């Protein structure tokens, strides 16, 4: 069933892709009016229900703004905010006046398993990249970044040298952030994570599970592990 959906995209998805491509290419700028439902019905020879679904989904995803009685417009994506800001860990470390370094523990391309396909909202067996990177501050392990990346979104991910740049650097350049989802919890890590982060057997680990979207697709799903004794989350929020 997943593969048949991949081979024949629904009509509403074709309209969504058309609009997203116009926005991504810069042909349609923020605050610019997009074609009406009637105009899209004629252009794509589809039903009004189909065009309505495409516009409603793009609006809920933050790409469009619909003003009753006026029309539909390209949203200003830069105006969006997230409960937890996403930063480049290398910049965070340098901002403290310290040295950042990284070790690539693994970097592979492989077919998406059931669980990975579910995380990335893609078909089972489609190509994904899997990277495991150890980030160090002043040569002390501070984070393990275990990340799956949609190869269709970032086709050259596997060719990057992540000892020189971070996945954040690369992904923000070729897959600009639309939105993010975070889950934060404390866990007791498995032995391989504990050993890589040089943690004691009874030390808790702070885990951030993060998914990011670009152009209506899930770009990556990451598990970020931090030693509890060497890392904390802090922030200032305004209601």
Backbone as CSV, one residue per row, in Angstrom:
resi,resn,N_x,N_y,N_z,CA_x,CA_y,CA_z,C_x,C_y,C_z
1,UNK,0.832,-1.196,0.000,0.000,0.000,0.000,0.871,1.252,0.000
2,UNK,1.921,1.277,0.832,2.811,2.428,0.874,3.471,2.667,-0.463
3,UNK,3.883,1.558,-1.127,4.591,1.711,-2.385,3.667,2.218,-3.472
4,UNK,2.391,1.795,-3.467,1.472,2.275,-4.487,1.209,3.760,-4.299
5,UNK,1.152,4.264,-3.036,0.980,5.690,-2.798,2.186,6.460,-3.300
6,UNK,3.366,5.846,-3.180,4.575,6.500,-3.644,4.572,6.623,-5.163
7,UNK,4.096,5.573,-5.871,4.156,5.556,-7.324,3.139,6.511,-7.937
8,UNK,1.949,6.611,-7.362,0.911,7.482,-7.890,0.532,8.468,-6.794
9,UNK,1.079,9.669,-6.872,0.818,10.667,-5.851,-0.622,11.142,-5.960
10,UNK,-1.298,11.345,-4.816,-2.663,11.881,-4.854,-2.681,13.239,-5.545
11,UNK,-3.827,13.589,-6.131,-3.926,14.853,-6.854,-3.679,16.048,-5.939
12,UNK,-4.174,15.978,-4.700,-3.952,17.109,-3.809,-2.475,17.285,-3.489
13,UNK,-1.715,16.166,-3.459,-0.287,16.245,-3.188,0.450,16.901,-4.350
14,UNK,-0.014,16.652,-5.585,0.600,17.301,-6.744,0.427,18.813,-6.665
15,UNK,-0.751,19.255,-6.206,-0.982,20.692,-6.057,-0.089,21.250,-4.947
16,UNK,0.015,20.513,-3.834,0.886,20.951,-2.745,2.335,21.075,-3.220
17,UNK,2.812,20.062,-3.949,4.190,20.088,-4.435,4.412,21.275,-5.370
18,UNK,3.434,21.560,-6.226,3.532,22.700,-7.142,3.690,24.004,-6.365
19,UNK,2.865,24.193,-5.345,2.926,25.418,-4.548,4.235,25.492,-3.762
20,UNK,4.639,24.371,-3.159,5.880,24.355,-2.386,7.086,24.649,-3.267
21,UNK,7.085,24.132,-4.490,8.189,24.406,-5.411,8.250,25.880,-5.787
22,UNK,7.085,26.492,-5.970,7.037,27.922,-6.284,7.608,28.746,-5.125
23,UNK,7.268,28.350,-3.898,7.769,29.068,-2.722,9.269,28.847,-2.558
24,UNK,9.700,27.574,-2.692,11.113,27.246,-2.493,12.005,27.928,-3.528
25,UNK,11.517,28.057,-4.748,12.328,28.669,-5.810,12.376,30.186,-5.713
26,UNK,11.500,30.761,-4.891,11.443,32.210,-4.772,10.500,32.861,-5.766
27,UNK,9.843,32.039,-6.603,8.899,32.591,-7.580,7.729,33.259,-6.874
28,UNK,7.323,32.698,-5.730,6.275,33.291,-4.911,6.902,33.729,-3.588
29,UNK,6.820,35.002,-3.298,7.444,35.584,-2.123,6.447,35.684,-0.968
30,UNK,6.952,35.829,0.292,6.061,36.031,1.433,5.091,37.183,1.201
31,UNK,3.840,36.971,1.600,2.740,37.933,1.472,2.189,38.017,0.054
32,UNK,2.743,37.243,-0.879,2.222,37.249,-2.252,0.995,36.337,-2.334
33,UNK,-0.021,36.802,-3.060,-1.238,36.025,-3.211,-0.997,34.825,-4.109
34,UNK,-1.530,33.655,-3.722,-1.411,32.447,-4.536,-2.729,32.260,-5.289
35,UNK,-2.737,31.428,-6.337,-3.973,31.219,-7.103,-5.122,30.750,-6.215
36,UNK,-6.319,31.158,-6.565,-7.516,30.783,-5.809,-7.861,29.316,-6.066
37,UNK,-8.816,28.799,-5.290,-9.283,27.431,-5.505,-9.803,27.265,-6.932
38,UNK,-10.577,28.238,-7.404,-11.127,28.142,-8.762,-10.025,28.118,-9.810
39,UNK,-9.009,28.927,-9.600,-7.896,28.963,-10.559,-7.127,27.650,-10.562
40,UNK,-6.938,27.063,-9.384,-6.242,25.782,-9.298,-7.086,24.648,-9.873
41,UNK,-8.408,24.715,-9.694,-9.304,23.715,-10.288,-9.128,23.688,-11.802
42,UNK,-9.071,24.871,-12.419,-8.921,24.946,-13.872,-7.524,24.518,-14.312
43,UNK,-6.501,24.947,-13.572,-5.121,24.645,-13.966,-4.811,23.158,-13.899
44,UNK,-5.313,22.478,-12.846,-4.977,21.064,-12.644,-6.110,20.119,-13.049
45,UNK,-7.250,20.689,-13.460,-8.388,19.886,-13.888,-8.786,18.889,-12.798
46,UNK,-8.993,19.426,-11.588,-9.365,18.596,-10.450,-10.608,19.201,-9.795
47,UNK,-11.112,18.520,-8.781,-12.304,19.010,-8.087,-11.942,20.116,-7.112
48,UNK,-12.970,20.872,-6.725,-12.778,21.925,-5.726,-12.367,21.324,-4.378
49,UNK,-12.889,20.132,-4.068,-12.533,19.468,-2.819,-11.034,19.165,-2.764
50,UNK,-10.466,18.761,-3.904,-9.041,18.442,-3.973,-8.188,19.677,-3.723
51,UNK,-8.519,20.782,-4.384,-7.741,22.009,-4.193,-7.913,22.548,-2.777
52,UNK,-9.114,22.410,-2.228,-9.354,22.880,-0.868,-8.491,22.117,0.130
53,UNK,-8.374,20.801,-0.072,-7.557,20.004,0.846,-6.088,20.435,0.765
54,UNK,-5.585,20.644,-0.451,-4.192,21.055,-0.613,-3.928,22.379,0.095
55,UNK,-4.815,23.348,-0.100,-4.627,24.663,0.517,-4.776,24.597,2.034
56,UNK,-5.725,23.802,2.525,-5.923,23.672,3.966,-4.701,23.040,4.628
57,UNK,-4.145,22.001,3.996,-2.980,21.336,4.593,-1.764,22.261,4.603
58,UNK,-1.547,22.998,3.513,-0.415,23.919,3.469,-0.581,25.054,4.472
59,UNK,-1.828,25.433,4.732,-2.083,26.462,5.739,-1.783,25.931,7.134
60,UNK,-2.233,24.710,7.419,-1.983,24.125,8.741,-0.500,23.843,8.957
61,UNK,0.247,23.604,7.868,1.679,23.352,7.965,2.492,24.641,8.040
62,UNK,1.819,25.791,7.896,2.508,27.062,8.075,3.039,27.717,6.825
63,UNK,2.759,27.137,5.653,3.283,27.713,4.416,2.386,28.802,3.840
64,UNK,1.089,28.720,4.123,0.129,29.669,3.576,-0.679,30.314,4.688
65,UNK,-1.203,31.492,4.391,-2.124,32.186,5.288,-3.383,32.488,4.489
66,UNK,-4.543,32.044,4.995,-5.812,32.273,4.303,-6.595,33.356,5.026
67,UNK,-6.973,34.389,4.279,-7.731,35.513,4.832,-9.125,35.471,4.227
68,UNK,-10.136,35.279,5.086,-11.516,35.145,4.604,-11.931,36.358,3.789
69,UNK,-12.487,36.088,2.605,-12.972,37.144,1.744,-11.905,37.886,0.980
70,UNK,-10.638,37.550,1.218,-9.534,38.256,0.549,-8.739,37.316,-0.344
71,UNK,-8.278,36.177,0.212,-7.507,35.228,-0.577,-6.512,34.467,0.271
72,UNK,-5.632,33.759,-0.398,-4.602,32.944,0.249,-3.238,33.492,-0.125
73,UNK,-2.349,33.589,0.867,-1.065,34.252,0.667,0.079,33.380,1.192
74,UNK,1.268,33.609,0.640,2.461,32.909,1.114,2.809,33.432,2.502
75,UNK,3.012,32.514,3.453,3.353,32.906,4.824,4.815,33.307,4.917
76,UNK,5.110,34.117,5.912,6.498,34.467,6.211,7.027,33.420,7.175
77,UNK,7.764,32.426,6.650,8.227,31.314,7.492,9.165,31.788,8.591
78,UNK,9.893,32.875,8.341,10.853,33.343,9.345,10.153,33.889,10.585
79,UNK,8.855,34.136,10.491,8.124,34.670,11.633,7.699,33.582,12.599
80,UNK,7.876,32.329,12.218,7.460,31.234,13.084,8.464,31.044,14.214
81,UNK,7.993,30.546,15.346,8.860,30.270,16.479,8.592,28.858,16.967
82,UNK,9.500,28.340,17.765,9.403,26.972,18.254,9.596,26.957,19.772
83,UNK,8.947,26.009,20.463,9.087,25.951,21.924,10.540,25.842,22.375
84,UNK,11.342,25.106,21.650,12.779,25.019,21.926,13.522,25.466,20.678
85,UNK,14.369,26.450,20.800,15.129,26.902,19.646,16.155,25.845,19.256
86,UNK,16.438,25.767,17.964,17.422,24.818,17.468,18.711,25.573,17.166
87,UNK,19.790,25.141,17.783,21.076,25.802,17.594,22.110,24.796,17.101
88,UNK,23.164,25.315,16.525,24.313,24.517,16.133,25.150,24.269,17.383
89,UNK,25.327,23.010,17.757,26.067,22.716,18.984,27.491,23.249,18.924
90,UNK,28.083,23.266,17.718,29.440,23.800,17.584,29.467,25.284,17.938
91,UNK,28.447,26.017,17.497,28.380,27.452,17.813,28.117,27.673,19.293
92,UNK,27.286,26.824,19.905,27.030,26.940,21.341,28.331,26.797,22.125
93,UNK,29.110,25.796,21.757,30.368,25.535,22.470,31.351,26.678,22.250
94,UNK,31.481,27.139,21.018,32.395,28.259,20.736,31.928,29.530,21.426
95,UNK,30.611,29.672,21.570,30.075,30.837,22.263,30.480,30.881,23.723
96,UNK,30.805,29.730,24.291,31.288,29.683,25.672,32.801,29.863,25.729
97,UNK,33.411,30.113,24.564,34.856,30.296,24.513,35.628,28.998,24.525
98,UNK,34.952,27.899,24.193,35.581,26.582,24.223,35.746,26.018,22.820
99,UNK,36.511,24.955,22.724,36.780,24.300,21.439,35.784,23.174,21.199
100,UNK,35.211,23.156,19.988,34.339,22.054,19.584,35.105,21.109,18.685
101,UNK,34.881,19.820,18.859,35.413,18.816,17.941,34.385,17.704,17.833
102,UNK,34.525,16.876,16.807,33.540,15.816,16.579,34.213,14.568,16.055
103,UNK,33.650,13.435,16.418,34.088,12.142,15.908,32.893,11.472,15.236
104,UNK,33.072,11.020,13.997,32.008,10.319,13.288,32.103,8.843,13.653
105,UNK,31.152,8.370,14.434,31.161,6.970,14.863,30.627,6.058,13.766
106,UNK,29.671,6.564,12.966,29.169,5.811,11.812,28.432,6.763,10.886
107,UNK,28.455,6.431,9.588,27.736,7.207,8.574,27.435,6.269,7.416
108,UNK,26.167,5.906,7.256,25.784,4.904,6.265,24.499,5.309,5.550
109,UNK,24.303,4.728,4.357,23.013,4.818,3.678,22.386,3.437,3.700
110,UNK,21.097,3.383,4.024,20.429,2.087,4.142,18.936,2.247,3.871
111,UNK,18.229,1.131,3.634,16.777,1.215,3.415,16.052,1.454,4.730
112,UNK,15.003,2.250,4.691,14.252,2.579,5.899,13.528,1.358,6.443
113,UNK,13.721,1.078,7.724,12.974,0.014,8.396,11.568,0.526,8.725
114,UNK,10.737,-0.348,9.282,9.376,0.053,9.664,9.395,1.277,10.572
115,UNK,10.211,1.228,11.625,10.201,2.301,12.613,10.773,3.590,12.040
116,UNK,11.835,3.478,11.250,12.443,4.675,10.654,11.501,5.294,9.628
117,UNK,10.848,4.447,8.833,9.884,4.953,7.848,8.758,5.705,8.537
118,UNK,8.323,5.204,9.692,7.254,5.874,10.437,7.731,7.231,10.961
119,UNK,8.966,7.285,11.449,9.520,8.543,11.959,9.630,9.592,10.865
120,UNK,10.050,9.165,9.661,10.299,10.101,8.571,9.115,10.236,7.625
121,UNK,8.019,9.542,7.939,6.799,9.629,7.128,7.082,9.283,5.666
122,UNK,7.716,8.137,5.460,8.089,7.694,4.120,7.786,6.212,3.980
123,UNK,7.980,5.690,2.793,7.703,4.281,2.552,8.844,3.402,3.072
124,UNK,8.493,2.214,3.554,9.497,1.245,3.994,10.401,0.897,2.815
125,UNK,11.705,0.876,3.069,12.666,0.516,2.031,13.246,1.688,1.282
126,UNK,12.658,2.876,1.420,13.229,4.048,0.760,14.575,4.385,1.391
127,UNK,15.502,5.002,0.649,16.852,5.252,1.182,16.879,6.345,2.242
128,UNK,17.616,6.071,3.308,17.854,7.057,4.359,19.344,7.022,4.714
129,UNK,19.815,8.115,5.272,21.163,8.147,5.839,21.058,8.006,7.355
130,UNK,22.034,7.319,7.936,22.095,7.168,9.386,23.482,7.585,9.837
131,UNK,23.529,8.595,10.688,24.811,9.057,11.211,24.793,9.029,12.728
132,UNK,25.914,8.665,13.307,26.110,8.736,14.755,27.387,9.531,14.979
133,UNK,27.248,10.677,15.633,28.368,11.603,15.790,28.527,11.952,17.261
134,UNK,29.766,11.923,17.718,30.099,12.298,19.088,30.659,13.714,19.073
135,UNK,29.989,14.619,19.793,30.452,16.003,19.900,31.192,16.181,21.221
136,UNK,32.326,16.908,21.143,33.147,17.109,22.329,33.377,18.600,22.581
137,UNK,33.436,18.962,23.855,33.749,20.322,24.281,35.024,20.273,25.101
138,UNK,36.050,20.963,24.610,37.363,20.907,25.272,37.825,19.454,25.415
139,UNK,37.533,18.651,24.356,37.916,17.237,24.281,37.137,16.350,25.259
140,UNK,36.059,16.881,25.856,35.230,16.097,26.764,33.899,15.811,26.078
141,UNK,33.465,14.549,26.001,32.209,14.216,25.318,31.015,14.937,25.944
142,UNK,30.207,15.583,25.094,29.071,16.349,25.584,27.752,15.919,24.939
143,UNK,27.823,15.288,23.738,26.580,14.878,23.064,26.851,13.760,22.068
144,UNK,25.943,12.790,22.024,25.879,11.832,20.916,24.667,12.195,20.087
145,UNK,24.893,12.406,18.811,23.841,12.769,17.861,23.581,11.574,16.952
146,UNK,22.466,10.888,17.193,22.077,9.699,16.428,20.931,10.117,15.509
147,UNK,21.218,10.251,14.204,20.276,10.915,13.297,19.972,10.072,12.058
148,UNK,18.685,10.034,11.683,18.254,9.495,10.399,17.800,10.659,9.526
149,UNK,18.210,10.628,8.252,17.929,11.728,7.332,17.295,11.180,6.063
150,UNK,16.228,11.809,5.619,15.561,11.451,4.365,16.506,11.751,3.205
151,UNK,16.937,10.722,2.494,17.902,10.899,1.405,17.330,11.731,0.258
152,UNK,16.017,11.731,0.093,15.398,12.526,-0.970,15.507,14.014,-0.672
153,UNK,15.541,14.356,0.608,15.647,15.757,1.018,17.097,16.225,1.020
154,UNK,18.009,15.345,1.430,19.429,15.690,1.547,20.274,14.630,0.867
155,UNK,20.292,14.603,-0.478,20.932,13.502,-1.206,22.442,13.393,-1.022
156,UNK,23.120,14.473,-0.634,24.572,14.433,-0.469,25.000,14.353,0.993
157,UNK,24.070,14.033,1.863,24.379,13.980,3.297,25.545,13.022,3.578
158,UNK,25.540,11.882,2.921,26.559,10.874,3.183,27.946,11.245,2.721
159,UNK,28.056,12.292,1.901,29.363,12.709,1.379,29.995,13.824,2.203
160,UNK,29.328,14.261,3.279,29.835,15.372,4.065,30.880,14.907,5.086
161,UNK,31.810,15.816,5.407,32.803,15.551,6.442,32.313,16.194,7.734
162,UNK,31.706,15.400,8.597,31.094,15.948,9.791,32.086,16.147,10.937
163,UNK,33.372,16.028,10.630,34.374,16.503,11.582,34.690,17.971,11.326
164,UNK,34.279,18.468,10.152,34.527,19.873,9.787,33.268,20.725,9.881
165,UNK,32.131,20.146,9.533,30.856,20.835,9.676,29.920,19.931,10.464
166,UNK,28.864,20.504,11.007,27.882,19.701,11.731,26.717,19.372,10.807
167,UNK,25.950,18.318,11.112,24.729,18.069,10.350,23.809,19.288,10.328
168,UNK,23.786,20.044,11.424,23.001,21.288,11.465,23.424,22.217,10.332
169,UNK,24.740,22.424,10.160,25.245,23.304,9.100,24.713,22.870,7.738
170,UNK,24.871,21.599,7.454,24.497,21.087,6.130,22.993,21.135,5.916
171,UNK,22.231,20.637,6.894,20.779,20.557,6.714,20.131,21.936,6.654
172,UNK,20.598,22.890,7.435,20.019,24.226,7.386,20.310,24.900,6.048
173,UNK,21.381,24.496,5.390,21.720,25.088,4.097,20.881,24.513,2.964
174,UNK,20.667,23.204,2.973,19.973,22.606,1.827,18.524,22.225,2.127
175,UNK,18.150,22.227,3.407,16.767,21.887,3.791,16.317,22.846,4.880
176,UNK,16.048,24.114,4.525,15.709,25.139,5.528,14.575,24.691,6.441
177,UNK,14.731,24.993,7.721,13.788,24.535,8.732,12.422,25.186,8.575
178,UNK,11.390,24.349,8.513,10.013,24.839,8.522,9.428,24.750,9.928
179,UNK,9.549,23.584,10.535,9.048,23.397,11.892,9.807,22.260,12.541
180,UNK,9.658,22.149,13.860,10.364,21.110,14.604,9.472,20.561,15.701
181,UNK,9.747,19.324,16.076,9.033,18.641,17.152,10.065,18.138,18.151
182,UNK,9.850,18.412,19.441,10.808,18.022,20.472,10.131,17.176,21.542
183,UNK,10.844,16.190,22.024,10.461,15.456,23.225,11.713,15.363,24.083
184,UNK,11.611,15.763,25.338,12.767,15.762,26.242,12.460,14.864,27.435
185,UNK,13.398,13.981,27.766,13.197,13.140,28.945,14.537,12.654,29.487
186,UNK,14.516,12.227,30.735,15.707,11.672,31.381,15.635,10.148,31.310
187,UNK,16.750,9.531,30.969,16.801,8.078,30.856,18.119,7.564,31.438
188,UNK,18.183,6.264,31.636,19.450,5.602,31.891,19.902,5.027,30.559
189,UNK,21.003,5.490,29.994,21.382,5.111,28.633,21.900,3.678,28.546
190,UNK,21.890,3.181,27.302,22.477,1.867,27.052,24.003,1.958,27.183
191,UNK,24.630,0.804,27.244,26.066,0.745,27.539,26.902,1.498,26.499
192,UNK,26.558,1.383,25.199,27.388,2.019,24.183,27.326,3.545,24.282
193,UNK,26.129,4.075,24.580,25.991,5.522,24.773,26.743,5.956,26.021
194,UNK,26.580,5.205,27.106,27.242,5.525,28.374,28.760,5.529,28.211
195,UNK,29.281,4.545,27.495,30.728,4.461,27.322,31.257,5.606,26.458
196,UNK,30.550,5.918,25.370,31.006,6.990,24.471,31.003,8.342,25.177
197,UNK,30.019,8.559,26.051,29.923,9.830,26.769,30.708,9.824,28.081
198,UNK,31.402,8.719,28.353,32.241,8.599,29.554,31.426,8.886,30.820
199,UNK,30.280,8.193,30.929,29.386,8.365,32.063,29.530,7.202,33.034
200,UNK,29.204,7.449,34.284,29.199,6.371,35.275,27.943,5.519,35.090
201,UNK,27.940,4.339,35.666,26.860,3.381,35.445,25.504,3.887,35.927
202,UNK,25.487,4.691,36.985,24.219,5.149,37.554,23.880,6.589,37.171
203,UNK,24.619,7.181,36.216,24.386,8.583,35.853,23.238,8.690,34.851
204,UNK,22.273,9.580,35.094,21.180,9.758,34.134,21.642,10.503,32.886
205,UNK,20.892,10.301,31.834,21.207,10.907,30.538,20.005,11.757,30.112
206,UNK,20.265,12.949,29.616,19.206,13.797,29.085,19.072,13.511,27.595
207,UNK,17.884,13.067,27.188,17.637,12.709,25.790,16.649,13.699,25.175
208,UNK,17.052,14.280,24.042,16.162,15.122,23.247,15.863,14.375,21.955
209,UNK,14.587,14.058,21.744,14.155,13.437,20.491,13.584,14.555,19.617
210,UNK,14.139,14.718,18.429,13.773,15.861,17.600,13.502,15.432,16.167
211,UNK,12.384,15.908,15.614,12.109,15.761,14.188,12.012,17.147,13.577
212,UNK,12.541,17.285,12.360,12.471,18.573,11.666,11.828,18.378,10.302
213,UNK,11.108,19.412,9.859,10.415,19.410,8.578,10.984,20.478,7.663
214,UNK,10.976,20.195,6.357,11.315,21.190,5.353,10.417,20.967,4.148
215,UNK,9.856,22.032,3.616,9.009,21.981,2.422,7.936,20.889,2.519
216,UNK,7.341,20.761,3.690,6.255,19.814,3.872,6.667,18.380,4.091
217,UNK,7.981,18.097,4.177,8.455,16.730,4.388,9.291,16.662,5.652
218,UNK,9.276,15.475,6.299,10.164,15.265,7.436,11.583,15.117,6.895
219,UNK,12.472,15.999,7.325,13.852,15.967,6.833,14.712,15.014,7.648
220,UNK,14.557,15.059,8.969,15.406,14.211,9.797,14.734,13.896,11.130
221,UNK,15.210,12.837,11.739,14.775,12.430,13.070,16.030,12.111,13.868
222,UNK,16.204,12.817,14.987,17.455,12.684,15.732,17.197,12.363,17.193
223,UNK,18.122,11.591,17.759,18.156,11.315,19.196,19.452,11.952,19.702
224,UNK,19.324,12.946,20.585,20.472,13.684,21.094,20.667,13.324,22.568
225,UNK,21.766,12.627,22.856,22.035,12.149,24.215,23.079,13.057,24.878
226,UNK,22.813,13.454,26.135,23.724,14.324,26.873,23.946,13.757,28.275
227,UNK,25.164,13.773,28.783,25.399,13.340,30.163,24.753,14.316,31.140
228,UNK,23.975,13.781,32.080,23.239,14.640,32.999,24.123,15.540,33.839
229,UNK,25.325,15.095,34.142,26.208,15.881,35.008,26.926,16.996,34.254
230,UNK,26.851,16.978,32.902,27.606,17.967,32.117,26.740,18.775,31.169
231,UNK,25.404,18.678,31.315,24.547,19.363,30.354,23.234,19.730,31.009
232,UNK,22.722,20.921,30.671,21.404,21.316,31.155,20.698,22.113,30.072
233,UNK,19.370,22.079,30.124,18.548,22.886,29.217,18.060,24.091,29.995
234,UNK,18.192,25.252,29.407,17.665,26.454,30.037,17.112,27.352,28.944
235,UNK,16.148,28.151,29.291,15.575,29.051,28.300,14.654,30.047,28.946
236,UNK,14.310,31.058,28.158,13.382,32.077,28.625,12.217,32.115,27.652
237,UNK,11.024,32.008,28.198,9.840,31.900,27.359,8.888,33.050,27.652
238,UNK,8.207,33.507,26.636,7.226,34.581,26.771,5.874,34.066,26.280
239,UNK,4.801,34.092,27.120,3.496,33.572,26.704,2.867,34.434,25.618
